[in-house]
Amino acid sequence: MLTPHFSATARRLRITASAVLGAAVIAVPAATATAATSHNAPMAAAATGLDDPAKKEIAMELVSSAENSSLNWKAQYKYIEDIDDGRGYTAGIIGFCSGTGDMLDLVELYSAREPGNVLQKYLPALRKVNGSDSHAGLDPNFTKDWKTAASETAFKNAQNDERDRVYFDPAVKQGKADGVGTLGQFIYYDAIVMHGDGTDPTSFSSIRKKALAKAKPPAQGGDETKYLNAFLDARVWAMKQEEAHSDTSRVDTEQRVFLKKGNLNLNTPLDWKVYGDPYHIG
């Protein structure tokens, strides 16, 4: 089975197109977080976690800047297209894929909560195409019906819950176990969103294993900044193994910027670039 992933290729193609047209995006979020200390001041990394609601909103916006060329992550519930990456349809706020199983899990959850919904009739087809890029049994109306479902609060809530179950909560849990602060937990989250988890060499667990071979995390008495740099080094290697992920600016000009500033708690204001486009959360 292919590894669940976020729809980096599709969103990156849109970013590239806007860059060609000279349309750099500078987004301002609807919600901001206040900080008790300046991001340039010494801080205790364990003071907050990414699961704090304000920090979680920041995390969603940071990921969306890379994936959607916008901080408006909530506009992506209705997103769906085949980005020709071998994973079938990619859709929703986290890039659920028809070929990787996470889209099937999502529609099963939605159907358990809302029997008779517009997507339930596609469950047999989603089970058959799982593990492939096939659209058999989905075309021609699946994309239209997905967008219809995305207007419903129940489907948005199902997307949120599956995002948390499969990606966000495991990343935060592992980050806290390793003793890294809010920034480190976000670094984990962004990695598991793009690469999924599993046993393949570019999965989140494999990236973490490479990092542990180079540096100890705080939970093992290591230096947090040194460890997170080792993790990002391993992440960059993993990204470069797949053409769709080969642009590493979400690490180089986003996550490393925060790390170099010592902003281990991911405090605002935040300024960064992805694919050359500047963003700000203040």
Salt bridges, closest charged atoms under 4 A:
ASP51 OD2 - LYS176 NZ 2.85
GLU67 OE2 - ARG250 NH1 2.44
GLU81 OE2 - ARG14 NH1 3.17
ASP82 OD2 - HIS135 NE2 2.60
ASP85 OD2 - HIS5 NE2 2.94
ASP85 OD2 - ARG87 NH1 3.42
ASP105 OD2 - ARG165 NH2 3.76
GLU108 OE2 - ARG127 NH2 3.27
ASP139 OD2 - HIS135 ND1 2.97
ASP145 OD2 - LYS121 NZ 3.33
ASP145 OD1 - LYS144 NZ 3.35
ASP161 OD2 - ARG113 NH2 2.78
GLU162 OE2 - ARG165 NE 2.90
ASP164 OD2 - LYS56 NZ 2.86
ASP164 OD1 - ARG163 NE 2.95
ASP178 OD2 - ARG208 NE 2.79
ASP190 OD2 - ARG235 NH1 2.96
ASP190 OD1 - ARG250 NH2 2.73
ASP233 OD1 - ARG256 NH2 2.57
GLU242 OE2 - ARG87 NH1 3.19
GLU242 OE1 - HIS245 ND1 3.55
ASP271 OD1 - HIS280 ND1 2.75
